[in-house]
Amino acid sequence: MTRLRAIAVFVVAFAALAVLAGRDLLQPSANNHYAHMAQGWLAGRLALPGEPPGYPRAYDDWGRVHTLTLKDGTVLRGFPCRTQPCVERRRRERIESFRATDGRVHDVPLAQIAARGGTWYVTFPPGPALVMLPGVALWGLGFPDILFTVIVGALIPVLLLRLFERVRPGRTREHLLACAAWAFASPACFVAAHGSVWFTAQILAALFLVLHIGAGWNAGRPVSAGLWLGLAMACRPQIAFAAPFFLLEWWRVDRRLAALLRFLAPLALIGAALALFNWVRFDDIFEFGHRYLEIRWQERIQTHGMFGLHYLWRNLECMLWLWPQVQLSPLHVRWSIHGMGLLFGSSWLLCLLVARDPLPQRRGLALAAGAVAVPALLYQNSGQMQFSYRFALDFLPFLLVLLVAAGGARSRWFMPLVLVSAALQLYGAWLFQRAPGQLFVADPWWPFAPE
């Protein structure tokens, strides 16, 4: 019966996500960066062979390492300073401030520049490209990454169901409702249905994270826990901050050094591979390439940094309480491209307030969720374009497991809140790519000032 239930959950989730994906289901997405990355590996390349698809008019989130060749033969790799003081200095003194990949800033007289060039890269962590590699070997750039994302998205509630049965046995109705909360009443709904580089990474990372929670529960399988966390980190690096969950479980249950080393070994190996991958591309073990994105936000990034307190309040609003514009006469609702806060889009999370059953894992689940959320709150981007706050998927599995395991799912409010949230999320997921003009407000920056 359990196996049939799992199959039914997969079929329902897959069918719903496939309908939301619509006619694009079997096509490559418009932003299939990971297929390009995998194809490059198969051809023995780490960079694109030329300019990215759509360049120069329509391209999205590709990174470019600029090259300056000086008249004395010196070649510099890096990026030009685009802050307002640098722009003014360039105009006034005819000097370009250029930050090399080694971090040093060079003030280069324009008269000394003999040539300009650049190399384009996929500037995202390589985990999804590795998983997609066999498919890209068969189908090339035609690999259906939307279908891939939908399949992974439909597998997550199956894994959650198995985990719920383990951490709180005998509550099948609650477990199925919690699976529905993830699949249809959270940002996973629109993210899993639409493929593309950003969404595929988040869904695949969430799948690995659920596997990590299961392996780390009671510190039962240290090697698997380290492996799954490392693979999640290879998709979304900030998920490395989820390590306190296993560490607290190990301290509570085991405390043997051998078990800790078994957990750390695969994590360290994957981390070393990612560091090497970054080094050979960008001369920096911590740089995945977002510093080199050719986007309008470069001035903001160079002025305030990739991460910083400058972004905290805006991101808190996006995460928690950002809500739609509501017009009463006639009734009309429109959303910001920055999405919708979790208190509105996934209001069933409020049942965490009544999840008070004794649970030894409570501290570890809460700490891991909070630690993973911090980088997103300090990040220069809110996650746009989005219907609801998609960065929550990096920590939502911890909160959902906590809610179920500590009894929050048995609240009489849980079902109605899940149903309301699902109606809202399904509506947004349907319109997200079909009719964004119906969904989002005309002012692309509302409610924040353009930067």
GUTORKE-871630 format. One line per 2 residues: their letters; for each residue y, x, z of C-alpha. Coordinates in pm, 1 decimal. Layout:
// GUTORKE-871630
a> Y:X:Z  ...
END
This chain:
// GUTORKE-871630
mt> 0.0:0.0:0.0  239.4:284.1:79.5
rl> 182.9:438.5:-262.4  241.6:105.7:-437.0
ra> 559.2:58.9:-236.4  683.6:402.4:-342.7
ia> 607.5:328.9:-707.9  791.2:-2.6:-682.3
vf> 1095.4:168.0:-529.7  1103.0:422.4:-813.2
vv> 1066.2:155.6:-1082.3  1343.6:-61.2:-939.0
af> 1580.1:232.5:-891.0  1506.7:375.3:-1234.8
aa> 1548.3:39.6:-1408.9  1882.9:-27.6:-1240.7
la> 2019.0:321.3:-1312.6  1893.2:305.4:-1671.4
vl> 2074.4:-24.7:-1726.4  2392.2:126.5:-1583.7
ag> 2355.0:428.4:-1813.0  2317.9:192.4:-2108.7
rd> 2297.9:321.0:-2464.3  2372.6:677.9:-2349.6
ll> 2049.1:702.6:-2151.7  1855.6:905.1:-2410.7
qp> 2153.7:1110.1:-2528.8  2301.7:1436.0:-2398.8
sa> 2616.2:1372.8:-2197.6  2958.8:1476.0:-2322.8
nn> 2966.5:1741.3:-2050.0  2619.3:1895.2:-2073.2
hy> 2729.1:2235.3:-1943.8  2390.9:2307.6:-1786.3
ah> 2215.0:2270.5:-2120.3  2456.0:2529.7:-2259.8
ma> 2385.6:2759.4:-1965.6  2008.5:2726.2:-2008.4
qg> 2032.8:2776.8:-2383.8  2231.9:3094.2:-2322.3
wl> 1957.3:3230.4:-2095.8  1697.1:3157.5:-2363.3
ag> 1911.1:3350.1:-2610.9  1967.8:3637.5:-2367.5
rl> 2331.8:3545.6:-2294.4  2523.5:3473.4:-1973.0
al> 2836.9:3353.1:-2155.7  2903.4:3108.1:-2436.1
pg> 2873.4:3255.8:-2785.6  3226.5:3143.7:-2865.2
ep> 3468.7:2870.8:-2762.7  3342.8:2567.6:-2566.3
pg> 3271.9:2233.2:-2735.3  3591.0:2040.8:-2803.9
yp> 3822.7:2339.6:-2765.0  4124.7:2338.8:-2781.3
ra> 4193.8:1964.7:-2768.5  3916.1:1804.4:-2566.4
yd> 3717.9:2020.2:-2327.2  3650.2:1988.8:-1957.7
dw> 3580.6:2240.8:-1680.2  3484.0:2545.6:-1880.5
gr> 3585.9:2882.6:-1741.0  3751.3:3166.1:-1928.8
vh> 3770.2:3527.4:-1820.3  4079.0:3656.8:-1997.3
tl> 4086.8:4003.4:-2149.6  4395.8:4218.6:-2198.4
tl> 4365.6:4527.6:-2417.8  4656.2:4762.6:-2357.1
kd> 4799.9:5009.7:-2606.3  4660.7:5301.5:-2406.8
gt> 4308.6:5162.3:-2452.1  4275.7:5010.3:-2102.3
vl> 4087.1:4678.9:-2095.0  4148.9:4435.0:-1808.3
rg> 3926.1:4134.9:-1730.2  4060.1:3856.7:-1511.1
fp> 4324.4:3586.5:-1535.4  4705.5:3568.4:-1560.1
cr> 4915.5:3451.6:-1266.5  5045.7:3100.8:-1335.7
tq> 5250.5:3030.3:-1025.3  5615.5:2942.3:-1076.4
pc> 5746.1:3284.2:-954.9  5509.6:3459.0:-1198.9
ve> 5617.4:3237.5:-1486.6  5983.7:3305.4:-1411.2
rr> 5923.6:3680.0:-1381.8  5741.0:3682.6:-1713.4
rr> 6034.3:3509.3:-1877.2  6298.4:3720.1:-1704.0
er> 6143.3:4066.9:-1689.9  5884.2:4040.3:-1969.4
ie> 5612.5:4141.3:-1726.3  5280.6:3961.6:-1683.7
sf> 5106.4:3960.9:-1346.7  4734.7:3980.8:-1416.4
ra> 4464.3:3957.6:-1151.1  4158.4:4157.5:-1248.3
td> 3803.4:4060.0:-1156.2  3804.2:4331.1:-888.5
gr> 4089.7:4149.1:-712.0  4366.0:4395.6:-795.2
vh> 4689.6:4262.9:-943.4  4837.0:4451.3:-1239.8
dv> 5198.0:4411.4:-1350.5  5166.2:4458.8:-1724.1
pl> 5476.0:4488.6:-1948.4  5431.5:4251.5:-2239.9
aq> 5524.1:4531.9:-2478.4  5213.1:4723.6:-2363.6
ia> 4967.1:4446.5:-2454.1  4789.7:4526.4:-2779.3
ar> 4551.3:4230.0:-2787.6  4440.1:3926.3:-2590.0
gg> 4094.2:3776.9:-2577.3  3851.5:3610.5:-2346.4
tw> 3494.4:3511.5:-2274.0  3394.4:3154.1:-2188.8
yv> 3142.9:3066.6:-1917.4  2979.3:2770.9:-1748.9
tf> 3141.0:2808.0:-1407.9  2892.8:2612.7:-1199.8
pp> 2602.9:2729.4:-982.8  2286.4:2771.9:-1191.7
gp> 2032.8:2557.4:-1003.0  2031.1:2257.5:-1239.0
al> 2015.6:2483.1:-1547.0  1704.0:2647.7:-1403.5
vm> 1532.9:2311.2:-1351.3  1636.7:2195.0:-1698.4
lp> 1526.9:2517.8:-1868.4  1187.5:2391.2:-1999.6
gv> 1350.8:2079.6:-2141.9  1625.2:2280.3:-2311.2
al> 1359.5:2511.4:-2453.8  1205.2:2204.0:-2622.1
wg> 1513.7:2001.8:-2718.7  1796.2:2253.1:-2717.9
lg> 2142.1:2108.4:-2661.2  1995.4:1767.4:-2739.6
fp> 1821.4:1767.2:-2400.6  1884.6:1418.6:-2250.1
di> 2056.7:1523.9:-1929.0  2156.4:1164.2:-1852.8
lf> 1790.7:1056.7:-1849.7  1711.4:1362.5:-1638.7
tv> 1979.3:1266.0:-1385.5  1857.8:904.4:-1375.7
iv> 1498.7:1015.6:-1309.6  1608.4:1246.9:-1028.1
ga> 1830.5:970.9:-891.8  1536.6:728.7:-886.2
li> 1314.4:981.7:-707.9  1552.9:1022.9:-413.5
pv> 1494.0:675.7:-259.4  1119.0:735.7:-292.0
ll> 1151.6:1056.9:-90.7  1378.1:882.7:157.3
lr> 1121.3:605.0:203.4  852.5:859.5:283.7
lf> 1086.5:1036.1:526.9  1186.8:711.2:699.3
er> 820.9:619.8:752.6  774.0:952.1:920.2
vr> 1078.6:951.2:1149.2  1062.8:581.1:1246.8
pg> 722.2:430.6:1160.8  656.3:62.2:1112.2
rt> 1003.0:-55.3:1005.1  937.3:-117.9:638.4
re> 1213.7:-375.4:589.2  1472.7:-144.1:741.7
hl> 1345.8:146.1:535.2  1366.0:-42.3:206.6
la> 1715.3:-162.4:291.1  1821.3:194.6:372.4
ca> 1681.0:311.4:37.9  1888.4:42.3:-130.9
aw> 2191.9:160.7:66.0  2153.4:505.5:-88.1
af> 2064.2:400.1:-442.6  2303.0:107.5:-493.6
as> 2556.0:101.4:-208.4  2677.9:461.5:-204.0
pa> 2845.2:699.9:-450.0  2492.5:785.8:-570.4
cf> 2501.1:463.4:-771.8  2763.2:570.6:-1024.0
va> 2681.9:942.2:-999.4  2309.2:910.1:-1079.1
ah> 2369.5:678.2:-1375.1  2605.4:898.1:-1573.7
gs> 2473.7:1252.2:-1607.9  2732.4:1525.6:-1681.2
vw> 2763.8:1863.9:-1517.0  2926.5:1752.9:-1190.6
ft> 2704.9:1450.9:-1130.3  2375.2:1614.1:-1224.7
aq> 2440.2:1894.9:-976.7  2512.0:1652.2:-694.5
il> 2207.5:1433.3:-754.6  1970.0:1727.7:-784.6
aa> 2119.0:1887.4:-471.9  2071.7:1558.9:-282.8
lf> 1704.5:1548.2:-383.9  1649.6:1903.1:-256.2
lv> 1841.4:1819.8:61.1  1615.6:1521.6:140.3
lh> 1313.8:1748.2:89.8  1475.9:2002.9:321.9
ig> 1524.8:1743.6:597.6  1161.6:1640.8:573.6
ag> 1037.6:1999.6:583.1  1272.3:2093.3:865.7
wn> 1192.1:1791.9:1087.6  1048.0:1933.0:1409.9
ag> 1066.3:2272.5:1232.1  732.4:2174.7:1079.8
rp> 741.8:2371.1:751.4  983.7:2664.6:776.6
vs> 912.2:2818.0:435.1  954.5:2485.9:255.0
ag> 1268.5:2409.3:456.5  1423.1:2739.8:350.1
lw> 1314.9:2694.1:-11.5  1455.2:2342.2:-45.8
lg> 1780.9:2435.2:126.0  1813.9:2738.1:-101.2
la> 1761.1:2524.6:-411.9  2017.0:2271.5:-288.0
ma> 2256.6:2563.2:-234.5  2188.0:2679.0:-591.2
cr> 2322.5:2341.4:-706.5  2603.0:2297.5:-451.7
pq> 2679.9:2619.2:-257.8  2850.7:2443.9:35.2
ia> 2516.1:2288.4:129.9  2428.1:2627.7:278.5
fa> 2630.5:2506.5:578.7  2348.7:2257.2:647.9
ap> 2139.2:2539.8:796.9  2220.0:2435.0:1158.7
ff> 1983.2:2139.0:1119.6  1675.6:2358.3:1087.2
ll> 1806.7:2618.7:1330.3  1849.6:2359.2:1604.9
ew> 1507.0:2215.1:1528.4  1356.7:2562.4:1549.5
wr> 1532.5:2629.9:1880.0  1420.4:2294.2:2019.8
vd> 1055.7:2302.9:1906.0  941.6:2652.3:1816.1
rr> 1160.1:2955.3:1899.4  910.7:3197.3:1746.0
la> 1079.4:3475.5:1549.2  811.4:3453.8:1278.8
al> 897.6:3088.5:1208.4  1266.5:3171.1:1183.2
lr> 1197.6:3456.0:941.6  981.5:3228.3:726.0
fl> 1275.8:2991.0:699.0  1528.2:3264.2:623.1
ap> 1317.4:3454.2:367.3  1337.6:3208.0:72.6
la> 1696.5:3127.4:163.8  1788.7:3497.0:151.4
li> 1604.8:3552.9:-178.1  1779.5:3262.1:-347.5
ga> 2113.0:3370.3:-199.9  2061.3:3723.7:-333.1
al> 1976.6:3589.3:-679.7  2293.7:3377.3:-680.7
al> 2500.0:3675.8:-565.0  2359.9:3891.5:-846.0
fn> 2424.5:3615.1:-1098.2  2787.0:3599.7:-985.3
wv> 2827.7:3977.1:-987.3  2708.2:4034.5:-1343.0
rf> 2941.9:3763.2:-1471.1  3251.5:3796.1:-1254.2
dd> 3217.7:4125.3:-1059.0  3215.9:3926.8:-733.6
if> 2906.7:3809.2:-544.3  3091.0:3503.6:-407.3
ef> 3254.6:3392.3:-733.5  3074.7:3120.1:-929.7
gh> 3364.3:3110.4:-1175.8  3583.9:2819.8:-1068.3
ry> 3872.4:3063.8:-1027.5  3859.2:3100.1:-1405.8
le> 3858.9:2731.9:-1496.4  4097.7:2652.0:-1778.5
ir> 4247.8:2347.1:-1608.6  4590.6:2214.1:-1522.7
wq> 4529.2:2284.8:-1153.5  4546.6:2662.4:-1192.4
er> 4902.0:2679.6:-1058.3  4798.1:2477.7:-752.3
iq> 4489.0:2694.0:-694.6  4685.3:3016.5:-726.5
th> 4963.0:2887.9:-500.3  4759.3:2727.4:-221.4
gm> 4412.6:2875.5:-275.4  4080.4:2720.1:-375.8
fg> 4034.6:2605.7:-14.3  4299.3:2545.2:249.0
lh> 4455.6:2314.8:505.2  4709.5:2213.1:241.0
yl> 4448.3:1976.1:95.8  4305.6:1839.8:419.9
wr> 4498.4:1514.6:469.2  4464.0:1405.4:107.7
nl> 4089.8:1471.7:113.8  4047.3:1288.4:444.6
ec> 4211.0:985.1:288.8  3986.6:1010.9:-18.1
ml> 3678.8:1044.4:200.3  3748.5:767.7:450.8
wl> 4018.8:509.2:389.0  4156.0:529.5:33.9
wp> 4140.3:172.0:-93.2  4211.7:-12.8:-418.7
qv> 4530.3:-177.3:-533.9  4495.6:-551.6:-479.3
ql> 4712.3:-802.4:-663.0  4682.3:-1155.4:-524.0
sp> 4846.6:-1366.6:-792.0  4657.3:-1353.4:-1017.3
lh> 4378.7:-1179.9:-826.8  4331.2:-833.9:-970.0
vr> 4182.6:-516.5:-822.5  4223.5:-162.0:-957.6
ws> 4102.2:170.3:-820.4  4250.5:517.4:-800.6
ih> 4081.0:786.8:-1007.4  4043.1:967.7:-672.9
gm> 3790.8:700.4:-580.8  3750.6:485.0:-275.3
gl> 3694.5:582.1:86.8  3352.2:545.9:245.3
lf> 3481.3:289.1:494.8  3531.2:52.1:199.5
gs> 3275.8:166.7:-57.8  2985.7:230.2:183.2
sw> 3085.8:27.2:485.7  2722.8:15.5:608.5
ll> 2793.7:361.4:751.8  2973.7:179.3:1032.9
cl> 2627.5:100.6:1168.3  2614.7:461.7:1281.6
lv> 2826.0:339.4:1574.8  2528.1:138.3:1703.3
ar> 2261.8:397.3:1617.6  2202.5:482.3:1982.5
dp> 1825.7:507.9:2021.2  1707.3:837.2:2174.2
lp> 1668.1:1094.1:1897.9  1613.6:1467.1:1956.3
qr> 1739.6:1544.4:1605.3  2072.5:1362.6:1653.6
rg> 2276.9:1675.2:1721.6  2128.4:1870.4:1431.7
la> 2176.1:1587.7:1180.0  2535.5:1525.7:1288.3
la> 2625.7:1894.0:1300.3  2478.9:1964.5:956.8
ag> 2662.5:1666.3:804.5  2992.3:1776.0:958.6
av> 2949.4:2139.2:855.8  2877.2:2045.6:493.3
av> 3174.4:1806.1:485.2  3428.1:2070.1:593.2
pa> 3441.9:2268.0:264.5  3494.3:1945.5:68.0
ll> 3780.7:1846.8:298.8  3949.0:2182.5:238.3
yq> 3881.2:2195.3:-137.2  4160.3:2179.0:-392.4
ns> 4006.4:1882.2:-575.1  3922.4:1536.1:-440.7
gq> 3625.2:1493.8:-674.4  3809.1:1295.3:-941.4
mq> 3733.1:1123.2:-1176.9  3525.8:899.9:-949.2
fs> 3477.7:542.5:-835.3  3395.7:635.4:-477.8
yr> 3397.8:962.7:-287.4  3117.2:1155.2:-459.3
fa> 3137.1:1470.2:-245.3  2985.2:1256.6:32.3
ld> 2647.6:1295.1:-138.5  2636.0:1652.2:-7.9
fl> 2606.4:1528.1:350.9  2514.1:1158.4:323.0
pf> 2135.6:1218.7:348.3  2185.0:1351.6:703.0
ll> 2388.8:1046.4:804.1  2145.3:800.2:648.0
vl> 1845.6:959.0:820.4  2038.2:957.4:1148.6
lv> 2125.7:591.6:1102.6  1764.3:491.1:1036.9
aa> 1597.2:717.1:1292.8  1836.9:617.1:1571.1
gg> 1808.1:242.4:1510.2  2131.6:165.5:1326.8
ar> 1944.1:-0.2:1040.1  1815.1:-276.2:1268.3
sr> 2171.6:-397.1:1334.2  2230.1:-752.2:1212.3
wf> 2533.7:-618.3:1026.1  2341.3:-360.4:824.8
mp> 2203.9:-594.2:556.8  2531.2:-779.5:481.3
lv> 2725.1:-452.9:469.3  2468.6:-300.6:233.5
lv> 2482.0:-606.7:6.5  2862.4:-607.7:-8.1
sa> 2873.4:-232.8:-72.2  2604.7:-261.4:-341.2
al> 2795.6:-534.7:-524.3  3104.3:-315.5:-521.2
ql> 2929.7:6.4:-623.7  2729.8:-159.6:-902.0
yg> 3048.3:-314.3:-1039.9  3220.9:25.0:-1041.5
aw> 2922.4:206.6:-1189.1  2901.7:-46.7:-1473.4
lf> 3266.2:-5.5:-1570.6  3294.7:365.6:-1494.7
qr> 3232.9:482.0:-1852.0  3232.9:150.3:-2033.6
ap> 3584.0:32.5:-1946.5  3776.4:276.0:-1724.4
gq> 4096.2:99.1:-1826.6  3970.8:-207.4:-1641.0
lf> 3873.9:-0.7:-1338.6  4146.5:254.0:-1272.2
va> 4519.5:215.0:-1213.1  4760.2:312.8:-1488.7
dp> 4921.0:585.4:-1277.8  4658.1:864.0:-1291.9
ww> 4779.2:1026.0:-968.4  4812.0:719.3:-748.4
pf> 4843.2:730.0:-451.1  4912.6:1105.3:-449.6
ap> 5197.5:1295.5:-612.1  5096.9:1499.3:-919.3
e> 5053.0:1868.3:-848.6
END
